[in-house]
Amino acid sequence: MELINNLLQFLAALLGFGLAGIRYWKKSSQAYFLLTCFYGCFTLGSLYWTLYLLLFSKTPQVFYVSEFGWISSAIFLRILQYTLSSGEERSFKCNAAWLSLIIGVPLFLFFCSYGDILSNLLWCGMMIIISYSSIRGLAYAEKQIGCEKNMKYFHIVVLCYVAAEYALWISGCFWQNNSFLNPNFWFDILLTCCILWLLPATRRAVVS
């Protein structure tokens, strides 16, 4: 099941990379360039993990190779958030955005009991920053009218991406069996869907 999930994620990211690259080639938009970088880094991380599973039939022992690609993709996603947002959105006051810290910090402490502190600090730190920006952006977009309201779809997909990552990590701490009954399988599918949905969501945000 792990091989199937990672293969699907690799193909989804590769498809996104190709489509986003085509959009960038046609539009020469910085947003599509950043999205292409997001997909490219995610694809490279998934490629190493998938090939290792395919060749050795077990989880990679040196997972930092994949994590480098995945963390880089999260950094590009954050830059994409910043690029798409306006100055008014970035200065918008939203108390609900602090939920990112209320949820993220306890999860960071929890994950540290299962894994590497530095890796968890990087991942949870990025997820907190990304979710904070998207909660604030979603609240701001809901108050807008016309095309500017389309930014909410981008923020919703990003929040789903963060939620899927958190859920995947939590389930990985409790369930290790490799079957359809493992929540990891379904959270991986959800993450794959979020990766695919990011392209049309970004397209709507760029149009706005």
CYANA upper distance limits for C-alpha pairs under 8 A (distance plus 0.5 A):
  1 MET  CA      5 ASN  CA      6.67
  1 MET  CA    178 ASN  CA      6.33
  1 MET  CA    179 SER  CA      6.49
  1 MET  CA    180 PHE  CA      7.62
  1 MET  CA    185 PHE  CA      7.38
  2 GLU  CA      6 ASN  CA      6.63
  2 GLU  CA    178 ASN  CA      7.27
  2 GLU  CA    185 PHE  CA      7.71
  3 LEU  CA      7 LEU  CA      6.44
  3 LEU  CA     50 THR  CA      6.87
  3 LEU  CA     53 LEU  CA      6.67
  3 LEU  CA     54 LEU  CA      7.52
  4 ILE  CA      8 LEU  CA      6.63
  5 ASN  CA      9 GLN  CA      6.72
  5 ASN  CA    185 PHE  CA      7.23
  5 ASN  CA    188 ASP  CA      6.78
  5 ASN  CA    189 ILE  CA      7.32
  6 ASN  CA     10 PHE  CA      6.51
  6 ASN  CA     46 SER  CA      6.95
  6 ASN  CA     49 TRP  CA      7.82
  6 ASN  CA     50 THR  CA      6.18
  7 LEU  CA     11 LEU  CA      6.67
  7 LEU  CA     46 SER  CA      8.24
  7 LEU  CA     50 THR  CA      6.54
  8 LEU  CA     12 ALA  CA      6.53
  8 LEU  CA    192 THR  CA      7.67
  9 GLN  CA     13 ALA  CA      6.50
  9 GLN  CA     43 THR  CA      8.50
  9 GLN  CA     46 SER  CA      7.42
  9 GLN  CA    188 ASP  CA      8.47
  9 GLN  CA    192 THR  CA      5.78
 10 PHE  CA     14 LEU  CA      6.47
 10 PHE  CA     42 PHE  CA      8.33
 10 PHE  CA     43 THR  CA      6.00
 10 PHE  CA     46 SER  CA      5.74
 10 PHE  CA     47 LEU  CA      6.69
 10 PHE  CA     50 THR  CA      8.13
 11 LEU  CA     15 LEU  CA      6.50
 11 LEU  CA     43 THR  CA      8.44
 12 ALA  CA     16 GLY  CA      6.64
 12 ALA  CA    192 THR  CA      7.10
 12 ALA  CA    195 ILE  CA      7.53
 12 ALA  CA    196 LEU  CA      6.68
 13 ALA  CA     17 PHE  CA      6.49
 13 ALA  CA     39 TYR  CA      5.83
 13 ALA  CA     40 GLY  CA      7.78
 13 ALA  CA     42 PHE  CA      6.91
 13 ALA  CA     43 THR  CA      5.74
 13 ALA  CA    195 ILE  CA      7.24
 13 ALA  CA    196 LEU  CA      7.77
 14 LEU  CA     18 GLY  CA      6.76
 14 LEU  CA     39 TYR  CA      7.36
 14 LEU  CA     40 GLY  CA      7.70
 14 LEU  CA     43 THR  CA      6.24
 15 LEU  CA     19 LEU  CA      6.68
 16 GLY  CA     20 ALA  CA      6.28
 16 GLY  CA     36 THR  CA      8.00
 16 GLY  CA     39 TYR  CA      6.53
 16 GLY  CA    195 ILE  CA      8.25
 16 GLY  CA    196 LEU  CA      6.96
 16 GLY  CA    199 LEU  CA      7.28
 17 PHE  CA     21 GLY  CA      6.38
 17 PHE  CA     35 LEU  CA      8.31
 17 PHE  CA     36 THR  CA      5.68
 17 PHE  CA     37 CYS  CA      8.16
 17 PHE  CA     38 PHE  CA      8.45
 17 PHE  CA     39 TYR  CA      5.33
 17 PHE  CA     40 GLY  CA      6.16
 17 PHE  CA     43 THR  CA      8.34
 18 GLY  CA     22 ILE  CA      6.73
 18 GLY  CA     36 THR  CA      8.23
 19 LEU  CA     23 ARG  CA      6.77
 20 ALA  CA     24 TYR  CA      6.65
 20 ALA  CA     32 TYR  CA      6.33
 20 ALA  CA     33 PHE  CA      7.99
 20 ALA  CA     35 LEU  CA      6.92
 20 ALA  CA     36 THR  CA      5.69
 20 ALA  CA    199 LEU  CA      7.46
 21 GLY  CA     25 TRP  CA      6.62
 21 GLY  CA     32 TYR  CA      7.55
 21 GLY  CA     33 PHE  CA      7.53
 21 GLY  CA     36 THR  CA      6.02
 22 ILE  CA     26 LYS  CA      6.71
 23 ARG  CA     27 LYS  CA      6.36
 23 ARG  CA     28 SER  CA      8.16
 23 ARG  CA     32 TYR  CA      6.92
 24 TYR  CA     28 SER  CA      5.30
 24 TYR  CA     29 SER  CA      6.17
 24 TYR  CA     30 GLN  CA      8.11
 24 TYR  CA     32 TYR  CA      5.46
 24 TYR  CA     33 PHE  CA      6.22
 24 TYR  CA     36 THR  CA      8.35
 28 SER  CA     32 TYR  CA      8.05
 28 SER  CA     33 PHE  CA      8.16
 29 SER  CA     33 PHE  CA      6.95
 30 GLN  CA     34 LEU  CA      6.73
 30 GLN  CA     83 THR  CA      8.42
 31 ALA  CA     35 LEU  CA      6.66
 31 ALA  CA     80 LEU  CA      6.54
 31 ALA  CA     83 THR  CA      7.22
 31 ALA  CA     84 LEU  CA      7.48
 31 ALA  CA    202 THR  CA      8.38
 31 ALA  CA    206 VAL  CA      7.81
 32 TYR  CA     36 THR  CA      6.45
 33 PHE  CA     37 CYS  CA      6.80
 34 LEU  CA     38 PHE  CA      6.68
 34 LEU  CA     76 PHE  CA      6.48
 34 LEU  CA     77 LEU  CA      7.81
 34 LEU  CA     79 ILE  CA      7.83
 34 LEU  CA     80 LEU  CA      6.33
 35 LEU  CA     39 TYR  CA      6.75
 35 LEU  CA     76 PHE  CA      7.74
 35 LEU  CA     77 LEU  CA      7.53
 35 LEU  CA     80 LEU  CA      7.36
 35 LEU  CA    199 LEU  CA      8.20
 36 THR  CA     40 GLY  CA      6.43
 37 CYS  CA     41 CYS  CA      6.55
 37 CYS  CA     73 SER  CA      7.45
 37 CYS  CA     76 PHE  CA      7.04
 38 PHE  CA     42 PHE  CA      6.70
 38 PHE  CA     72 SER  CA      7.93
 38 PHE  CA     73 SER  CA      4.80
 38 PHE  CA     74 ALA  CA      7.50
 38 PHE  CA     75 ILE  CA      8.45
 38 PHE  CA     76 PHE  CA      5.80
 38 PHE  CA     77 LEU  CA      6.56
 39 TYR  CA     43 THR  CA      6.41
 39 TYR  CA     73 SER  CA      7.32
 40 GLY  CA     44 LEU  CA      6.79
 40 GLY  CA     73 SER  CA      8.12
 41 CYS  CA     45 GLY  CA      6.81
 41 CYS  CA     69 GLY  CA      5.24
 41 CYS  CA     70 TRP  CA      6.71
 41 CYS  CA     72 SER  CA      6.65
 41 CYS  CA     73 SER  CA      5.57
 42 PHE  CA     46 SER  CA      6.65
 42 PHE  CA     69 GLY  CA      6.19
 42 PHE  CA     70 TRP  CA      5.57
 42 PHE  CA     72 SER  CA      8.29
 42 PHE  CA     73 SER  CA      6.02
 43 THR  CA     47 LEU  CA      6.40
 43 THR  CA     69 GLY  CA      8.27
 44 LEU  CA     48 TYR  CA      6.96
 44 LEU  CA     66 SER  CA      7.72
 44 LEU  CA     69 GLY  CA      6.47
 45 GLY  CA     49 TRP  CA      7.05
 45 GLY  CA     65 VAL  CA      7.40
 45 GLY  CA     66 SER  CA      4.42
 45 GLY  CA     67 GLU  CA      6.96
 45 GLY  CA     68 PHE  CA      7.58
 45 GLY  CA     69 GLY  CA      5.01
 45 GLY  CA     70 TRP  CA      6.12
 46 SER  CA     50 THR  CA      6.38
 46 SER  CA     66 SER  CA      7.01
 47 LEU  CA     51 LEU  CA      6.48
 48 TYR  CA     52 TYR  CA      6.60
 48 TYR  CA     65 VAL  CA      7.79
 48 TYR  CA     66 SER  CA      6.63
 49 TRP  CA     53 LEU  CA      6.77
 49 TRP  CA     59 THR  CA      8.07
 49 TRP  CA     60 PRO  CA      7.08
 49 TRP  CA     63 PHE  CA      8.26
 49 TRP  CA     66 SER  CA      6.81
 50 THR  CA     54 LEU  CA      6.56
 51 LEU  CA     55 LEU  CA      6.47
 52 TYR  CA     56 PHE  CA      6.21
 52 TYR  CA     57 SER  CA      7.67
 52 TYR  CA     58 LYS  CA      7.76
 52 TYR  CA     59 THR  CA      7.68
 52 TYR  CA     60 PRO  CA      6.62
 53 LEU  CA     57 SER  CA      5.08
 53 LEU  CA     58 LYS  CA      5.71
 53 LEU  CA     59 THR  CA      6.49
 53 LEU  CA     60 PRO  CA      7.63
 63 PHE  CA     67 GLU  CA      6.76
 64 TYR  CA     68 PHE  CA      6.38
 65 VAL  CA     69 GLY  CA      7.45
 66 SER  CA     70 TRP  CA      6.76
 67 GLU  CA     71 ILE  CA      6.27
 68 PHE  CA     72 SER  CA      6.54
 69 GLY  CA     73 SER  CA      6.72
 70 TRP  CA     74 ALA  CA      6.90
 71 ILE  CA     75 ILE  CA      6.83
 71 ILE  CA    122 LEU  CA      8.17
 71 ILE  CA    123 TRP  CA      7.38
 72 SER  CA     76 PHE  CA      6.84
 73 SER  CA     77 LEU  CA      6.68
 74 ALA  CA     78 ARG  CA      6.77
 74 ALA  CA    126 MET  CA      7.34
 75 ILE  CA     79 ILE  CA      6.84
 75 ILE  CA    126 MET  CA      7.79
 76 PHE  CA     80 LEU  CA      6.56
 77 LEU  CA     81 GLN  CA      6.71
 77 LEU  CA    130 ILE  CA      8.44
 78 ARG  CA     82 TYR  CA      6.88
 78 ARG  CA    126 MET  CA      8.49
 78 ARG  CA    129 ILE  CA      8.31
 78 ARG  CA    130 ILE  CA      6.38
 79 ILE  CA     83 THR  CA      6.64
 80 LEU  CA     84 LEU  CA      6.66
 81 GLN  CA     85 SER  CA      6.67
 81 GLN  CA    130 ILE  CA      8.36
 81 GLN  CA    133 SER  CA      8.03
 81 GLN  CA    134 SER  CA      8.32
 82 TYR  CA     86 SER  CA      8.44
 84 LEU  CA    205 ALA  CA      7.62
 84 LEU  CA    206 VAL  CA      7.68
 85 SER  CA     89 GLU  CA      6.55
 85 SER  CA     90 ARG  CA      7.22
 85 SER  CA    137 GLY  CA      8.06
 86 SER  CA     90 ARG  CA      6.85
 87 GLY  CA     91 SER  CA      6.78
 88 GLU  CA     92 PHE  CA      6.52
 89 GLU  CA    136 ARG  CA      8.06
 89 GLU  CA    137 GLY  CA      6.65
 89 GLU  CA    140 TYR  CA      6.61
 90 ARG  CA    133 SER  CA      8.37
 90 ARG  CA    136 ARG  CA      8.44
 90 ARG  CA    137 GLY  CA      8.15
 92 PHE  CA    136 ARG  CA      7.58
 92 PHE  CA    140 TYR  CA      7.29
 93 LYS  CA    136 ARG  CA      7.93
 94 CYS  CA     98 TRP  CA      8.45
 94 CYS  CA    136 ARG  CA      6.11
 94 CYS  CA    139 ALA  CA      7.61
 96 ALA  CA    135 ILE  CA      7.44
 96 ALA  CA    136 ARG  CA      7.83
 97 ALA  CA    131 SER  CA      8.13
 97 ALA  CA    132 TYR  CA      5.40
 97 ALA  CA    133 SER  CA      7.76
 97 ALA  CA    134 SER  CA      8.48
 97 ALA  CA    135 ILE  CA      5.64
 97 ALA  CA    136 ARG  CA      5.90
 98 TRP  CA    102 ILE  CA      6.90
 98 TRP  CA    132 TYR  CA      7.15
 99 LEU  CA    103 ILE  CA      6.43
 99 LEU  CA    132 TYR  CA      8.02
100 SER  CA    104 GLY  CA      6.11
100 SER  CA    128 ILE  CA      5.71
100 SER  CA    129 ILE  CA      8.12
100 SER  CA    131 SER  CA      6.22
100 SER  CA    132 TYR  CA      5.78
101 LEU  CA    105 VAL  CA      6.07
101 LEU  CA    128 ILE  CA      6.58
101 LEU  CA    132 TYR  CA      8.25
102 ILE  CA    106 PRO  CA      7.57
103 ILE  CA    107 LEU  CA      6.93
104 GLY  CA    108 PHE  CA      6.56
104 GLY  CA    124 CYS  CA      6.84
104 GLY  CA    125 GLY  CA      8.39
104 GLY  CA    127 MET  CA      7.95
104 GLY  CA    128 ILE  CA      6.25
105 VAL  CA    109 LEU  CA      6.90
105 VAL  CA    124 CYS  CA      8.14
106 PRO  CA    110 PHE  CA      6.66
107 LEU  CA    111 PHE  CA      6.50
107 LEU  CA    124 CYS  CA      8.30
108 PHE  CA    112 CYS  CA      6.66
108 PHE  CA    120 ASN  CA      6.84
108 PHE  CA    121 LEU  CA      7.39
108 PHE  CA    124 CYS  CA      6.39
109 LEU  CA    113 SER  CA      7.43
110 PHE  CA    114 TYR  CA      7.87
111 PHE  CA    115 GLY  CA      6.66
111 PHE  CA    120 ASN  CA      7.15
111 PHE  CA    170 ILE  CA      8.38
112 CYS  CA    116 ASP  CA      6.70
112 CYS  CA    117 ILE  CA      5.84
112 CYS  CA    120 ASN  CA      6.94
114 TYR  CA    173 CYS  CA      7.54
115 GLY  CA    119 SER  CA      8.34
115 GLY  CA    120 ASN  CA      7.71
116 ASP  CA    120 ASN  CA      6.69
117 ILE  CA    121 LEU  CA      6.44
118 LEU  CA    122 LEU  CA      6.72
119 SER  CA    123 TRP  CA      6.67
120 ASN  CA    124 CYS  CA      6.19
120 ASN  CA    125 GLY  CA      8.37
121 LEU  CA    125 GLY  CA      6.08
122 LEU  CA    126 MET  CA      6.62
123 TRP  CA    127 MET  CA      6.69
124 CYS  CA    128 ILE  CA      6.48
125 GLY  CA    129 ILE  CA      6.77
126 MET  CA    130 ILE  CA      6.50
127 MET  CA    131 SER  CA      6.35
127 MET  CA    162 VAL  CA      6.67
128 ILE  CA    132 TYR  CA      6.40
129 ILE  CA    133 SER  CA      6.79
130 ILE  CA    134 SER  CA      6.74
130 ILE  CA    158 VAL  CA      8.32
130 ILE  CA    162 VAL  CA      8.35
131 SER  CA    135 ILE  CA      6.47
131 SER  CA    158 VAL  CA      7.99
131 SER  CA    159 LEU  CA      6.48
131 SER  CA    162 VAL  CA      7.26
132 TYR  CA    136 ARG  CA      6.73
133 SER  CA    137 GLY  CA      6.40
134 SER  CA    138 LEU  CA      6.32
134 SER  CA    155 HIS  CA      5.38
134 SER  CA    156 ILE  CA      7.93
134 SER  CA    158 VAL  CA      7.35
134 SER  CA    159 LEU  CA      7.02
135 ILE  CA    139 ALA  CA      6.74
135 ILE  CA    155 HIS  CA      7.68
135 ILE  CA    159 LEU  CA      8.08
136 ARG  CA    140 TYR  CA      6.67
137 GLY  CA    141 ALA  CA      6.49
137 GLY  CA    151 MET  CA      8.21
137 GLY  CA    152 LYS  CA      7.66
137 GLY  CA    155 HIS  CA      7.04
138 LEU  CA    142 GLU  CA      6.71
138 LEU  CA    151 MET  CA      7.91
138 LEU  CA    152 LYS  CA      5.55
138 LEU  CA    155 HIS  CA      6.23
138 LEU  CA    156 ILE  CA      7.65
139 ALA  CA    143 LYS  CA      7.42
140 TYR  CA    144 GLN  CA      7.38
141 ALA  CA    148 GLU  CA      7.21
141 ALA  CA    149 LYS  CA      5.45
141 ALA  CA    150 ASN  CA      7.90
141 ALA  CA    151 MET  CA      6.58
141 ALA  CA    152 LYS  CA      5.95
142 GLU  CA    149 LYS  CA      6.80
142 GLU  CA    152 LYS  CA      7.44
143 LYS  CA    149 LYS  CA      8.18
144 GLN  CA    148 GLU  CA      6.59
144 GLN  CA    149 LYS  CA      5.80
145 ILE  CA    149 LYS  CA      6.08
146 GLY  CA    150 ASN  CA      8.36
147 CYS  CA    207 VAL  CA      8.12
147 CYS  CA    208 SER  CA      5.09
148 GLU  CA    205 ALA  CA      8.29
148 GLU  CA    208 SER  CA      5.68
149 LYS  CA    208 SER  CA      8.17
150 ASN  CA    154 PHE  CA      8.06
150 ASN  CA    204 ARG  CA      6.52
150 ASN  CA    205 ALA  CA      6.20
150 ASN  CA    208 SER  CA      6.66
151 MET  CA    155 HIS  CA      7.02
151 MET  CA    201 ALA  CA      8.47
151 MET  CA    204 ARG  CA      7.60
151 MET  CA    205 ALA  CA      5.32
151 MET  CA    208 SER  CA      7.65
152 LYS  CA    156 ILE  CA      6.55
153 TYR  CA    157 VAL  CA      6.77
153 TYR  CA    201 ALA  CA      6.10
153 TYR  CA    204 ARG  CA      8.11
153 TYR  CA    205 ALA  CA      8.09
154 PHE  CA    158 VAL  CA      6.76
154 PHE  CA    198 LEU  CA      7.43
154 PHE  CA    201 ALA  CA      5.14
154 PHE  CA    202 THR  CA      6.26
154 PHE  CA    204 ARG  CA      8.12
154 PHE  CA    205 ALA  CA      6.89
155 HIS  CA    159 LEU  CA      6.62
156 ILE  CA    160 CYS  CA      6.69
157 VAL  CA    161 TYR  CA      6.65
157 VAL  CA    194 CYS  CA      6.69
157 VAL  CA    197 TRP  CA      7.23
157 VAL  CA    198 LEU  CA      6.70
157 VAL  CA    201 ALA  CA      7.54
158 VAL  CA    162 VAL  CA      6.82
158 VAL  CA    194 CYS  CA      8.11
158 VAL  CA    198 LEU  CA      7.82
159 LEU  CA    163 ALA  CA      6.58
160 CYS  CA    164 ALA  CA      6.49
160 CYS  CA    194 CYS  CA      7.05
161 TYR  CA    165 GLU  CA      6.74
161 TYR  CA    191 LEU  CA      6.52
161 TYR  CA    194 CYS  CA      5.94
161 TYR  CA    195 ILE  CA      7.77
162 VAL  CA    166 TYR  CA      6.73
163 ALA  CA    167 ALA  CA      6.54
164 ALA  CA    168 LEU  CA      6.47
164 ALA  CA    187 PHE  CA      6.46
164 ALA  CA    188 ASP  CA      8.02
164 ALA  CA    190 LEU  CA      6.80
164 ALA  CA    191 LEU  CA      5.86
165 GLU  CA    169 TRP  CA      6.73
165 GLU  CA    187 PHE  CA      8.39
165 GLU  CA    191 LEU  CA      7.36
166 TYR  CA    170 ILE  CA      6.67
167 ALA  CA    171 SER  CA      6.58
167 ALA  CA    187 PHE  CA      7.09
168 LEU  CA    172 GLY  CA      6.61
168 LEU  CA    183 PRO  CA      8.35
168 LEU  CA    184 ASN  CA      6.20
168 LEU  CA    187 PHE  CA      5.98
168 LEU  CA    188 ASP  CA      7.20
169 TRP  CA    173 CYS  CA      7.12
170 ILE  CA    174 PHE  CA      7.57
171 SER  CA    175 TRP  CA      6.28
171 SER  CA    183 PRO  CA      6.77
171 SER  CA    184 ASN  CA      6.39
172 GLY  CA    176 GLN  CA      6.96
172 GLY  CA    184 ASN  CA      6.92
175 TRP  CA    182 ASN  CA      6.85
175 TRP  CA    183 PRO  CA      7.93
175 TRP  CA    184 ASN  CA      8.00
176 GLN  CA    182 ASN  CA      7.95
177 ASN  CA    182 ASN  CA      6.81
178 ASN  CA    182 ASN  CA      7.10
179 SER  CA    185 PHE  CA      8.02
180 PHE  CA    185 PHE  CA      6.76
180 PHE  CA    186 TRP  CA      8.34
181 LEU  CA    185 PHE  CA      8.22
182 ASN  CA    186 TRP  CA      8.03
183 PRO  CA    187 PHE  CA      6.66
184 ASN  CA    188 ASP  CA      6.43
185 PHE  CA    189 ILE  CA      6.89
186 TRP  CA    190 LEU  CA      6.74
187 PHE  CA    191 LEU  CA      6.63
188 ASP  CA    192 THR  CA      6.67
189 ILE  CA    193 CYS  CA      6.78
190 LEU  CA    194 CYS  CA      6.77
191 LEU  CA    195 ILE  CA      6.76
192 THR  CA    196 LEU  CA      6.92
193 CYS  CA    197 TRP  CA      6.58
194 CYS  CA    198 LEU  CA      6.63
195 ILE  CA    199 LEU  CA      8.19
196 LEU  CA    200 PRO  CA      8.48
197 TRP  CA    201 ALA  CA      6.70
198 LEU  CA    202 THR  CA      6.46
199 LEU  CA    203 ARG  CA      6.66
200 PRO  CA    204 ARG  CA      6.80
201 ALA  CA    205 ALA  CA      6.82
202 THR  CA    206 VAL  CA      6.54
203 ARG  CA    207 VAL  CA      6.72
204 ARG  CA    208 SER  CA      6.78
